[in-house]
Amino acid sequence: MITVHHLEDSRSQRVLWLLEELGLDYAVRRYARDPDTMLAPPELRAIHPLGKSPVITDGDAVIAESGAIVEHLTGRGDGALVPAPGTAAHRRYTYWLHYAEGSAMPPLLLKLVFARLAPGSPALVRPLVRAIAAGVTQKFVDPELRRHAAYWEGELSAKPWFCGDDFTAADIQMSFPLEAFAARGTGAGPRITDWLARIHARPAYRRALERGGPYAYA
């Protein structure tokens, strides 16, 4: 039995969505974030030493990292949602599968970190920390996010999905960066907005929300 160790408002929501798209049986074990730090609870370390989500168990196997989980589950799904090997679509699929975490997420995480620096700092140094965080965000993080968003807009202007004409697991992998980007009010363009509306309308996406519980980015 596949078990998704599901942390609220996290990347593990797209794992539930993938499972629903593939029609695989699974169980969900939910975890709540620490209300002060918003980090995953220590109970997740009993599943994987890093104590982060997403992580799944499949029989005796413990699998972490979104890309590795996608590859494992699509393998269980007899290759569904994966373009045929050796095709241009498959090369794009591999690219977007790794781009989502390797390139898209770092600036989004930086924006989140810098937004929380000042509120968590001692009162005496808070104005200085706030000024430094604002400077880095305005001069580096936000321009980098706009660069990525323009890239997404351009890619989605040519084809409806990231790999071309067909919806694939790479679109599922890309969902969290685009959802997080749009939720932070950074200025999603019309192609991104349309893409998000189409994924949110998919029946499997809606079923995953029912299984996973409240999700801030939907």
Backbone torsions as a table, in degrees:
resi	resn	phi	psi	omega
1	MET	NA	133.9	175.0
2	ILE	-82.4	130.4	174.6
3	THR	-121.3	126.8	175.9
4	VAL	-96.6	119.8	175.6
5	HIS	-87.5	95.4	-162.6
6	HIS	-100.0	116.0	175.9
7	LEU	-93.9	133.8	-178.2
8	GLU	-59.2	145.2	177.9
9	ASP	49.6	51.7	-177.4
10	SER	-139.5	179.2	179.0
11	ARG	-62.0	-18.3	-177.9
12	SER	-68.3	-16.2	176.4
13	GLN	-61.4	-36.4	-179.6
14	ARG	-72.1	-22.0	174.1
15	VAL	-68.7	-42.2	175.3
16	LEU	-60.0	-42.7	179.3
17	TRP	-61.5	-45.5	178.7
18	LEU	-58.9	-44.6	179.7
19	LEU	-61.3	-39.6	177.8
20	GLU	-66.7	-40.2	178.0
21	GLU	-63.5	-37.2	-177.9
22	LEU	-81.8	-15.2	-179.4
23	GLY	71.9	28.2	-179.9
24	LEU	-90.4	145.2	175.9
25	ASP	-74.8	140.8	179.7
26	TYR	-159.9	162.7	174.3
27	ALA	-116.8	156.6	-179.9
28	VAL	-120.4	128.3	170.6
29	ARG	-114.3	115.9	-172.4
30	ARG	-91.2	147.2	177.0
31	TYR	-133.0	140.0	178.2
32	ALA	-100.2	146.6	176.6
33	ARG	-73.5	152.7	172.0
34	ASP	-63.4	126.3	-174.6
35	PRO	-65.3	-22.2	-179.0
36	ASP	-90.1	-45.9	-176.0
37	THR	-95.3	-19.3	-174.7
38	MET	65.2	15.4	178.5
39	LEU	-88.2	165.5	177.2
40	ALA	-66.2	150.1	-179.4
41	PRO	-73.7	157.5	-178.8
42	PRO	-62.5	-19.8	179.9
43	GLU	-59.0	-26.8	179.5
44	LEU	-67.2	-24.0	178.6
45	ARG	-67.7	-19.7	175.1
46	ALA	-70.7	-20.1	179.0
47	ILE	-93.1	-44.5	-179.7
48	HIS	-141.9	138.4	-174.0
49	PRO	-56.3	-29.0	-179.7
50	LEU	-79.5	-15.2	176.0
51	GLY	63.3	35.8	-178.5
52	LYS	-121.1	166.8	178.3
53	SER	-122.9	144.3	13.5
54	PRO	-87.3	150.1	170.1
55	VAL	-148.8	141.1	176.7
56	ILE	-125.8	156.6	167.7
57	THR	-117.5	137.9	179.5
58	ASP	-135.7	96.9	-171.1
59	GLY	66.1	-125.1	179.2
60	ASP	-87.6	-7.2	-176.3
61	ALA	-84.9	137.1	173.0
62	VAL	-114.0	120.9	-173.6
63	ILE	-125.0	122.8	177.6
64	ALA	-117.8	172.3	-177.5
65	GLU	76.3	127.6	-173.8
66	SER	-57.0	-47.5	-178.1
67	GLY	-61.5	-42.4	179.0
68	ALA	-65.1	-37.5	178.3
69	ILE	-66.4	-42.5	178.2
70	VAL	-60.1	-46.1	-179.5
71	GLU	-63.1	-40.4	179.5
72	HIS	-64.9	-46.8	-174.4
73	LEU	-72.3	-37.9	177.0
74	THR	-66.7	-29.8	172.9
75	GLY	-64.7	-37.8	175.9
76	ARG	-68.6	-25.3	-177.2
77	GLY	-92.5	21.8	175.5
78	ASP	58.9	34.4	175.0
79	GLY	82.1	5.1	177.1
80	ALA	-63.6	146.6	179.4
81	LEU	68.8	15.4	177.5
82	VAL	-125.6	125.1	178.1
83	PRO	-62.2	159.5	-178.7
84	ALA	-63.1	133.3	178.5
85	PRO	-55.3	145.1	177.9
86	GLY	85.5	-2.9	-179.8
87	THR	-96.3	162.8	175.4
88	ALA	-61.6	-36.8	179.1
89	ALA	-63.3	-37.3	179.2
90	HIS	-68.9	-36.1	176.6
91	ARG	-64.1	-41.4	176.3
92	ARG	-65.2	-39.9	178.4
93	TYR	-57.1	-49.5	179.9
94	THR	-61.0	-41.2	179.6
95	TYR	-60.7	-54.3	-175.9
96	TRP	-66.7	-31.8	178.4
97	LEU	-59.6	-38.4	-178.8
98	HIS	-91.8	-30.5	178.8
99	TYR	-60.0	-37.7	-174.1
100	ALA	-53.3	-44.6	179.9
101	GLU	-95.2	-33.8	-174.1
102	GLY	-74.5	-34.3	-176.3
103	SER	-120.7	-39.0	-173.5
104	ALA	-76.1	-39.5	-173.3
105	MET	-76.1	-34.8	-177.2
106	PRO	-53.4	-48.1	178.7
107	PRO	-66.7	-30.9	176.3
108	LEU	-66.2	-39.8	177.6
109	LEU	-67.7	-37.9	177.2
110	LEU	-61.9	-41.5	178.7
111	LYS	-61.7	-42.0	178.3
112	LEU	-63.9	-45.2	-178.7
113	VAL	-61.9	-48.0	-177.6
114	PHE	-68.1	-28.4	176.8
115	ALA	-68.1	-25.4	-177.1
116	ARG	-99.5	-4.8	-176.5
117	LEU	-63.5	-53.3	-174.9
118	ALA	-63.9	-48.2	-179.9
119	PRO	-59.4	-28.0	-178.9
120	GLY	-93.0	3.9	-177.2
121	SER	-92.4	156.6	174.0
122	PRO	-58.4	145.2	-174.6
123	ALA	-55.9	-35.2	-175.9
124	LEU	-63.7	-37.7	-176.5
125	VAL	-103.5	2.5	-174.6
126	ARG	-59.0	-43.3	178.6
127	PRO	-60.4	-39.5	179.0
128	LEU	-66.4	-44.8	179.4
129	VAL	-62.7	-40.7	179.6
130	ARG	-62.6	-41.2	-179.7
131	ALA	-66.4	-42.0	179.1
132	ILE	-65.2	-45.4	-179.5
133	ALA	-61.9	-42.3	179.9
134	ALA	-64.9	-39.8	179.9
135	GLY	-63.9	-45.6	179.7
136	VAL	-65.5	-40.9	179.9
137	THR	-62.7	-46.2	-176.6
138	GLN	-71.4	-36.9	-174.0
139	LYS	-89.9	-24.0	-176.9
140	PHE	-124.0	-55.3	-170.4
141	VAL	-66.8	-52.2	-177.6
142	ASP	-62.8	-43.9	175.4
143	PRO	-59.6	-37.9	178.2
144	GLU	-65.3	-40.7	177.8
145	LEU	-65.1	-39.8	177.8
146	ARG	-64.2	-35.3	178.2
147	ARG	-64.1	-44.1	178.2
148	HIS	-65.4	-42.0	-178.8
149	ALA	-63.1	-39.4	177.2
150	ALA	-64.0	-36.6	177.0
151	TYR	-63.5	-46.5	178.9
152	TRP	-61.5	-44.2	179.2
153	GLU	-57.6	-45.0	-179.5
154	GLY	-63.6	-42.9	-179.5
155	GLU	-65.5	-40.6	-177.4
156	LEU	-80.0	-11.2	176.3
157	SER	-76.2	-24.1	-178.5
158	ALA	-87.5	-37.6	-177.0
159	LYS	-139.4	155.8	-176.9
160	PRO	-72.3	-24.7	-177.9
161	TRP	-126.4	164.8	-172.5
162	PHE	-66.2	-25.6	178.9
163	CYS	-100.1	-0.8	179.7
164	GLY	134.8	-132.0	-175.7
165	ASP	-81.6	-19.0	-174.1
166	ASP	-110.2	140.8	173.0
167	PHE	-68.6	133.4	179.9
168	THR	-135.0	175.8	176.6
169	ALA	-64.8	-19.5	175.1
170	ALA	-65.7	-33.3	175.3
171	ASP	-65.4	-38.0	176.4
172	ILE	-64.1	-42.3	179.3
173	GLN	-64.1	-36.2	-179.4
174	MET	-78.5	-9.9	-174.3
175	SER	-61.5	-43.8	-174.6
176	PHE	-66.0	-46.3	177.0
177	PRO	-56.7	-43.8	-178.0
178	LEU	-71.7	-36.8	176.5
179	GLU	-65.0	-44.4	179.8
180	ALA	-64.7	-40.1	178.4
181	PHE	-61.0	-49.0	-178.4
182	ALA	-65.3	-37.3	-178.3
183	ALA	-67.9	-26.6	179.8
184	ARG	-84.5	4.5	174.8
185	GLY	63.1	35.0	-176.0
186	THR	-86.1	-2.6	176.2
187	GLY	102.7	65.1	178.2
188	ALA	-72.9	133.5	179.6
189	GLY	-78.6	178.1	-175.0
190	PRO	-65.0	-34.9	179.5
191	ARG	-69.8	-41.8	176.6
192	ILE	-62.7	-45.4	-179.2
193	THR	-60.6	-42.3	178.9
194	ASP	-66.0	-42.6	179.5
195	TRP	-61.1	-43.8	179.0
196	LEU	-63.3	-41.5	179.3
197	ALA	-62.3	-37.8	-178.7
198	ARG	-71.7	-39.1	178.1
199	ILE	-70.0	-36.5	-179.1
200	HIS	-68.6	-21.5	179.6
201	ALA	-86.3	-8.8	-177.8
202	ARG	-68.2	134.7	-179.8
203	PRO	-56.1	-39.4	180.0
204	ALA	-64.9	-35.8	177.0
205	TYR	-62.8	-43.9	-179.4
206	ARG	-65.8	-39.2	177.8
207	ARG	-64.5	-37.7	178.9
208	ALA	-63.7	-36.4	176.5
209	LEU	-64.2	-38.4	178.3
210	GLU	-64.6	-37.3	-179.4
211	ARG	-76.3	-36.5	-173.3
212	GLY	-88.1	-21.6	-177.6
213	GLY	90.9	-171.9	-175.0
214	PRO	-53.3	139.8	-177.0
215	TYR	-141.0	115.7	-169.8
216	ALA	-66.0	-21.3	-171.5
217	TYR	-97.7	-2.6	-177.6
218	ALA	-72.9	NA	NA
